[in-house]
């Protein structure tokens, strides 16, 4: 069997290793103490702590569903739940907001309907950026009360500078007729990937990592200082020691030019890679009042956090001694004093337990980002080197999309 090196043991690295282990002998190199990347969890005071987000699973790709359930017993190890999200505008409003206009104040409802009918009559203009899309699809009033303040918290920039390339599959895309119909019929959004989802009965997404790690050779605390290629035998050499027939890089693309040999051909891309933009996340584990919601979105600009993920509602095993818990997300670094001050003004009375900051969580795509990634792939793939994953491909992958990308790469290999 050929030897394959996989650098990065997050969801992407583990998935591709499982897909290829019958044809190759994969060795995973993980620079952290444990595998899992952005999906790993830990217990704090008996509560399950998703250190980045609150990962759940579903997919519209049948091959992803087939792969996932080949590792798990769906009816025994998982619970299926319907998405019950809310937008907090002085009170909980149903999500997505355009399907729950009847819950807003009457004057707002009249303005929004008028704008939607205008858009329906005159048609949408071409969308040049995220702001154009939101105002052109939903009108200026919905944009100003929800879409603008909420998304500015996440992206930390003018939304007119945000590319649309990441958007597919991430937001509901209703027509005006569908919006009005949903409000008349009082229907929720059922077409989103995660309108319903599966969640492990115990240990959350850490359960997924533990299962996907089985049967694999994973070297943790493995710092990669050099990647080179022996042009005589066409082998990849890691840290001037181990040789491999093929290499998959599932780490952070920004680190790659500094560790890969100049002959690989990445040097012409180095400046463009350095300019890639991103955000981090400060994730706070909290006790929280009982509430029925899975996600609560916080557009209020006076609160720095952008959402509450009620992970304690996903499984009772996430909570210790019946104390309900949640994770609350702030974009980029926020210190403990600011966190606690914000919690005091948030709905459902969250009480601080602990927090962690993760530097790389949200890749930001610009208009030429995908072109850059495509050029890199064309340069390295003929030599037997591949990139895979959220920060290797600079794609805003959810967990199921990351698994889908691994399936696609496995077919190519």
NUVO-446443 format. One record per residue (C-alpha): x, y, z; chain; residue number from 0. Coordinates in Angstrom, 3 decimals, padded with zeros to 6 digits. Last residue first. Layout:
R        x        y        z mol seq
R        X        Y        Z   A NUM
...
END
This chain:
R        x        y        z mol seq
R -007.207  010.365 -005.912   A 412
R -009.934  012.382 -007.602   A 411
R -012.609  010.279 -005.933   A 410
R -010.983  010.852 -002.529   A 409
R -010.949  014.574 -003.230   A 408
R -014.706  014.664 -003.815   A 407
R -015.391  012.629 -000.669   A 406
R -013.179  014.979  001.366   A 405
R -015.060  017.986 -000.038   A 404
R -018.318  016.356  001.056   A 403
R -016.959  015.820  004.551   A 402
R -016.073  019.510  004.747   A 401
R -019.556  020.372  003.481   A 400
R -021.072  018.216  006.250   A 399
R -019.027  020.007  008.926   A 398
R -019.850  023.468  007.615   A 397
R -017.335  024.826  005.153   A 396
R -016.620  028.546  004.799   A 395
R -013.922  027.917  002.215   A 394
R -010.296  029.019  002.442   A 393
R -009.163  025.780  000.754   A 392
R -006.650  024.964  003.492   A 391
R -008.645  026.897  006.075   A 390
R -011.934  025.064  005.674   A 389
R -010.562  021.760  004.467   A 388
R -008.429  020.101  001.812   A 387
R -005.198  020.856 -000.048   A 386
R -003.486  018.331 -002.317   A 385
R  000.082  017.301 -003.131   A 384
R  000.928  014.607 -005.697   A 383
R  003.126  016.662 -008.029   A 382
R  000.310  017.219 -010.565   A 381
R -001.738  018.520 -007.598   A 380
R  000.650  021.314 -006.640   A 379
R  000.346  023.969 -009.356   A 378
R -003.259  023.418 -010.484   A 377
R -004.303  023.366 -006.822   A 376
R -002.598  026.700 -006.173   A 375
R -004.291  028.286 -009.189   A 374
R -007.709  027.054 -008.012   A 373
R -007.095  028.435 -004.532   A 372
R -006.182  031.846 -005.974   A 371
R -009.230  031.869 -008.262   A 370
R -011.392  030.996 -005.264   A 369
R -010.074  033.999 -003.381   A 368
R -010.459  036.525 -006.228   A 367
R -013.752  038.164 -005.209   A 366
R -012.950  038.029 -001.507   A 365
R -013.608  035.128  000.804   A 364
R -013.271  035.582  004.540   A 363
R -012.269  032.455  006.465   A 362
R -014.143  032.204  009.793   A 361
R -012.602  030.195  012.654   A 360
R -008.910  031.071  012.955   A 359
R -007.760  032.669  016.215   A 358
R -009.713  030.525  018.665   A 357
R -010.465  032.262  021.963   A 356
R -011.732  030.253  024.907   A 355
R -014.291  030.899  027.632   A 354
R -015.393  029.672  031.047   A 353
R -018.427  029.428  033.325   A 352
R -020.221  032.760  032.872   A 351
R -023.908  033.103  033.703   A 350
R -026.467  033.644  030.913   A 349
R -029.678  035.435  031.978   A 348
R -032.094  034.274  029.237   A 347
R -031.618  037.429  027.151   A 346
R -028.341  039.377  027.232   A 345
R -027.475  042.484  029.226   A 344
R -025.454  040.862  032.043   A 343
R -023.735  038.641  029.495   A 342
R -022.206  041.702  027.844   A 341
R -020.513  042.853  031.068   A 340
R -019.261  039.308  031.635   A 339
R -017.688  039.110  028.191   A 338
R -016.142  042.565  028.485   A 337
R -014.386  041.571  031.722   A 336
R -013.337  038.186  030.317   A 335
R -011.527  039.578  027.302   A 334
R -012.889  039.512  023.747   A 333
R -010.846  038.225  020.799   A 332
R -012.513  037.830  017.418   A 331
R -016.276  037.490  016.818   A 330
R -018.237  036.737  019.981   A 329
R -020.125  033.478  020.360   A 328
R -022.219  032.198  023.253   A 327
R -022.233  028.527  024.229   A 326
R -025.180  027.235  026.190   A 325
R -025.908  025.348  029.386   A 324
R -028.947  024.158  031.364   A 323
R -028.190  022.975  034.906   A 322
R -029.786  019.525  035.262   A 321
R -026.994  018.127  037.424   A 320
R -024.400  018.583  034.637   A 319
R -025.651  019.514  031.193   A 318
R -024.445  018.118  027.857   A 317
R -026.069  014.768  028.707   A 316
R -029.470  016.443  028.341   A 315
R -028.802  016.643  024.600   A 314
R -029.318  019.400  022.016   A 313
R -030.991  021.712  024.542   A 312
R -027.764  022.174  026.508   A 311
R -026.138  023.235  023.254   A 310
R -028.270  026.360  023.314   A 309
R -026.171  028.283  020.821   A 308
R -026.423  031.986  021.609   A 307
R -025.489  034.353  018.812   A 306
R -023.779  037.591  017.777   A 305
R -022.005  038.686  020.940   A 304
R -021.044  042.381  021.138   A 303
R -024.367  043.577  022.561   A 302
R -025.191  047.252  021.873   A 301
R -025.584  046.407  018.166   A 300
R -028.705  044.305  018.901   A 299
R -028.700  041.705  016.082   A 298
R -028.542  038.753  018.506   A 297
R -029.399  035.392  016.946   A 296
R -030.766  032.668  019.230   A 295
R -030.027  029.055  018.237   A 294
R -031.608  025.843  019.534   A 293
R -034.509  027.511  021.281   A 292
R -036.993  026.270  023.885   A 291
R -035.716  028.257  026.886   A 290
R -034.520  027.287  030.353   A 289
R -032.283  029.977  031.807   A 288
R -028.585  029.796  030.996   A 287
R -025.350  028.489  032.481   A 286
R -022.562  029.611  030.255   A 285
R -019.682  028.424  028.066   A 284
R -018.205  031.336  026.124   A 283
R -016.704  031.098  022.648   A 282
R -014.370  033.850  021.473   A 281
R -014.142  033.461  017.719   A 280
R -011.519  034.292  015.110   A 279
R -011.846  036.145  011.853   A 278
R -010.186  035.769  008.480   A 277
R -008.549  037.634  005.616   A 276
R -006.160  036.280  002.985   A 275
R -003.342  038.790  002.433   A 274
R -000.570  036.346  003.345   A 273
R -001.862  033.925  000.711   A 272
R -001.608  036.628 -001.974   A 271
R  001.985  037.389 -000.972   A 270
R  002.954  033.713 -000.988   A 269
R  001.415  032.784 -004.332   A 268
R  004.601  033.031 -006.442   A 267
R  006.424  031.007 -003.735   A 266
R  004.059  028.057 -003.953   A 265
R  006.026  026.170 -006.609   A 264
R  007.019  022.907 -004.984   A 263
R  010.642  023.855 -005.633   A 262
R  010.518  026.397 -002.805   A 261
R  010.185  023.587 -000.250   A 260
R  007.095  023.800  001.957   A 259
R  007.272  025.108  005.524   A 258
R  006.870  028.872  005.137   A 257
R  004.500  028.660  002.155   A 256
R  002.117  026.360  004.105   A 255
R  001.378  028.352  007.243   A 254
R -001.222  030.651  005.655   A 253
R -002.979  027.635  004.160   A 252
R -003.998  026.428  007.614   A 251
R -004.054  022.629  007.914   A 250
R -005.609  019.926  005.754   A 249
R -002.552  019.360  003.542   A 248
R -002.787  016.061  001.726   A 247
R  000.491  014.436  000.713   A 246
R  001.201  011.473 -001.581   A 245
R  003.892  008.822 -001.893   A 244
R  005.292  009.507  001.560   A 243
R  008.755  009.694  003.112   A 242
R  009.461  010.271  006.805   A 241
R  012.528  012.218  007.913   A 240
R  013.439  015.719  006.726   A 239
R  010.489  017.154  008.692   A 238
R  008.061  015.490  006.248   A 237
R  009.458  014.200  002.934   A 236
R  007.225  013.704 -000.098   A 235
R  008.414  011.053 -002.526   A 234
R  008.938  011.486 -006.301   A 233
R  011.865  008.993 -006.315   A 232
R  014.347  011.391 -007.924   A 231
R  012.520  014.666 -007.331   A 230
R  012.547  014.124 -003.573   A 229
R  009.898  016.557 -002.413   A 228
R  009.987  018.812  000.628   A 227
R  007.808  019.665  003.588   A 226
R  009.460  021.319  006.590   A 225
R  008.790  022.367  010.189   A 224
R  005.635  020.375  010.879   A 223
R  004.898  020.239  014.600   A 222
R  003.421  016.915  015.660   A 221
R  001.777  017.372  019.060   A 220
R -000.496  014.547  017.911   A 219
R  000.538  011.707  015.590   A 218
R -002.605  009.971  014.367   A 217
R -002.463  006.459  012.902   A 216
R -006.075  005.616  012.139   A 215
R -008.236  002.681  013.201   A 214
R -010.606  004.822  015.232   A 213
R -010.247  008.574  014.751   A 212
R -013.654  008.892  013.066   A 211
R -015.301  007.518  016.219   A 210
R -013.518  009.871  018.617   A 209
R -014.096  012.850  016.333   A 208
R -017.811  012.136  016.037   A 207
R -018.199  011.734  019.809   A 206
R -016.361  015.044  020.218   A 205
R -019.190  016.508  018.131   A 204
R -021.558  016.065  021.052   A 203
R -020.402  013.974  023.989   A 202
R -023.511  011.797  024.371   A 201
R -026.776  011.407  022.490   A 200
R -025.085  012.568  019.317   A 199
R -026.930  015.268  017.336   A 198
R -028.894  014.948  014.125   A 197
R -030.454  017.919  012.395   A 196
R -033.649  019.463  011.149   A 195
R -033.912  022.799  009.381   A 194
R -030.161  022.193  009.086   A 193
R -029.789  022.039  005.322   A 192
R -032.419  024.754  004.874   A 191
R -035.635  023.857  003.053   A 190
R -038.026  023.720  005.984   A 189
R -038.312  027.385  006.902   A 188
R -041.316  027.891  009.160   A 187
R -044.921  028.189  008.014   A 186
R -047.537  030.652  009.276   A 185
R -049.724  030.011  006.208   A 184
R -050.028  033.717  005.443   A 183
R -046.421  034.336  006.487   A 182
R -045.062  031.414  004.468   A 181
R -047.083  032.479  001.419   A 180
R -045.734  036.022  001.602   A 179
R -042.136  034.826  001.790   A 178
R -042.672  032.194 -000.920   A 177
R -044.153  034.790 -003.293   A 176
R -041.211  037.107 -002.640   A 175
R -038.846  034.268 -003.538   A 174
R -037.026  032.434 -000.763   A 173
R -033.245  031.892 -000.596   A 172
R -032.668  030.622  002.951   A 171
R -029.060  031.208  003.989   A 170
R -025.847  029.107  004.006   A 169
R -026.498  026.876  000.989   A 168
R -024.654  029.157 -001.439   A 167
R -023.290  032.227  000.353   A 166
R -019.512  031.824  000.283   A 165
R -019.041  033.417 -003.168   A 164
R -021.146  036.474 -002.323   A 163
R -018.163  038.674 -001.516   A 162
R -018.175  040.986  001.508   A 161
R -017.055  044.580  000.868   A 160
R -020.610  045.939  000.685   A 159
R -021.082  044.367  004.101   A 158
R -018.856  047.027  005.652   A 157
R -016.633  045.184  008.105   A 156
R -016.552  043.154  011.298   A 155
R -017.808  040.039  009.469   A 154
R -019.773  038.529  012.354   A 153
R -020.945  041.686  014.096   A 152
R -021.651  043.313  010.736   A 151
R -023.835  040.331  009.924   A 150
R -026.186  040.922  012.831   A 149
R -026.396  044.698  012.482   A 148
R -027.048  044.572  008.705   A 147
R -029.404  041.592  008.473   A 146
R -031.666  042.532  011.375   A 145
R -033.241  045.973  011.725   A 144
R -031.564  047.708  008.763   A 143
R -031.791  044.871  006.245   A 142
R -035.378  044.078  007.153   A 141
R -036.175  047.753  006.468   A 140
R -034.072  048.082  003.304   A 139
R -035.708  045.268  001.356   A 138
R -035.404  041.462  001.508   A 137
R -033.787  040.309 -001.777   A 136
R -032.247  043.535 -003.064   A 135
R -031.277  044.746  000.408   A 134
R -029.642  041.426  001.308   A 133
R -028.002  040.825 -002.071   A 132
R -026.670  044.343 -002.427   A 131
R -025.186  044.162  001.075   A 130
R -023.505  040.834  000.286   A 129
R -021.852  042.095 -002.902   A 128
R -022.435  042.908 -006.579   A 127
R -026.019  041.675 -006.718   A 126
R -027.630  042.380 -010.056   A 125
R -030.954  044.162 -009.624   A 124
R -033.981  042.357 -008.272   A 123
R -037.321  042.679 -010.014   A 122
R -039.556  045.723 -010.464   A 121
R -042.852  044.288 -009.267   A 120
R -041.504  041.769 -006.758   A 119
R -039.027  044.294 -005.372   A 118
R -041.833  046.826 -004.907   A 117
R -044.024  044.163 -003.274   A 116
R -041.200  043.334 -000.857   A 115
R -040.716  047.011 -000.008   A 114
R -044.418  047.545  000.732   A 113
R -044.507  044.353  002.798   A 112
R -041.524  045.554  004.861   A 111
R -043.006  048.989  005.477   A 110
R -046.389  047.587  006.543   A 109
R -044.798  044.991  008.853   A 108
R -042.658  047.648  010.495   A 107
R -045.712  049.732  011.317   A 106
R -047.504  046.667  012.712   A 105
R -044.679  045.679  015.119   A 104
R -043.071  042.328  014.297   A 103
R -044.473  038.829  014.930   A 102
R -046.465  038.873  011.661   A 101
R -043.163  039.154  009.774   A 100
R -042.316  035.575  010.717   A  99
R -041.222  033.997  007.432   A  98
R -038.902  036.918  006.600   A  97
R -037.274  036.534  010.025   A  96
R -035.909  033.085  009.366   A  95
R -036.262  032.369  012.213   A  94
R -039.070  033.273  014.594   A  93
R -038.904  036.470  016.647   A  92
R -037.852  036.294  020.311   A  91
R -038.425  039.575  022.173   A  90
R -036.573  042.889  022.328   A  89
R -035.453  041.908  018.801   A  88
R -033.982  038.461  019.545   A  87
R -033.941  036.331  016.413   A  86
R -035.096  032.780  017.046   A  85
R -034.120  029.250  016.086   A  84
R -036.016  026.002  016.566   A  83
R -034.346  023.520  014.216   A  82
R -036.114  020.205  014.419   A  81
R -034.313  017.461  016.315   A  80
R -033.041  013.977  015.515   A  79
R -031.293  012.187  018.368   A  78
R -028.242  010.043  017.757   A  77
R -026.487  006.894  019.015   A  76
R -029.251  004.322  018.700   A  75
R -031.338  005.300  015.674   A  74
R -028.383  006.632  013.689   A  73
R -025.891  003.897  014.472   A  72
R -022.664  005.539  013.304   A  71
R -019.709  005.118  010.955   A  70
R -021.560  004.107  007.769   A  69
R -024.073  006.774  008.732   A  68
R -021.630  009.517  007.823   A  67
R -020.653  008.027  004.461   A  66
R -024.228  007.504  003.320   A  65
R -025.256  010.985  004.447   A  64
R -022.291  012.524  002.616   A  63
R -023.124  010.531 -000.535   A  62
R -026.740  011.677 -000.289   A  61
R -025.765  015.327 -000.314   A  60
R -028.479  017.442  001.314   A  59
R -026.675  017.155  004.632   A  58
R -027.316  016.909  008.352   A  57
R -025.144  017.175  011.401   A  56
R -024.766  019.406  014.448   A  55
R -021.778  021.395  015.677   A  54
R -022.153  023.912  018.471   A  53
R -019.682  026.707  017.824   A  52
R -015.991  026.568  018.654   A  51
R -014.994  025.236  022.073   A  50
R -018.104  023.081  022.303   A  49
R -018.151  022.625  026.074   A  48
R -019.970  019.647  027.562   A  47
R -020.816  020.360  031.198   A  46
R -019.305  018.249  034.014   A  45
R -017.519  021.230  035.574   A  44
R -015.910  021.722  032.143   A  43
R -015.989  018.759  029.755   A  42
R -014.240  019.017  026.385   A  41
R -015.204  019.435  022.753   A  40
R -013.526  019.091  019.355   A  39
R -015.092  020.348  016.118   A  38
R -012.734  023.214  015.225   A  37
R -009.755  020.861  014.993   A  36
R -010.589  017.383  016.231   A  35
R -007.364  015.608  017.147   A  34
R -005.641  016.131  020.488   A  33
R -002.489  017.884  021.715   A  32
R -002.472  020.162  018.675   A  31
R -000.015  019.967  015.774   A  30
R -001.789  017.015  014.173   A  29
R  000.038  014.785  011.673   A  28
R -002.092  012.020  010.213   A  27
R -000.504  008.912  008.688   A  26
R -002.482  007.167  005.969   A  25
R -001.602  003.724  004.574   A  24
R -003.267  003.878  001.199   A  23
R -005.986  001.976 -000.670   A  22
R -008.209  000.799  002.186   A  21
R -007.239  003.815  004.313   A  20
R -008.418  006.298  001.709   A  19
R -011.931  007.165  002.880   A  18
R -011.027  006.988  006.566   A  17
R -008.047  009.284  006.017   A  16
R -010.190  011.710  003.999   A  15
R -012.654  011.928  006.875   A  14
R -010.019  012.380  009.576   A  13
R -008.278  015.177  007.683   A  12
R -011.495  017.052  006.940   A  11
R -012.979  016.725  010.449   A  10
R -009.750  017.917  012.036   A   9
R -006.582  015.872  011.997   A   8
R -004.261  018.193  010.073   A   7
R -001.391  017.166  007.799   A   6
R -002.303  013.982  005.972   A   5
R  000.687  011.953  004.765   A   4
R -000.009  009.050  002.406   A   3
R  001.941  005.809  002.182   A   2
R  001.179  003.517 -000.744   A   1
R  000.000  000.000  000.000   A   0
END
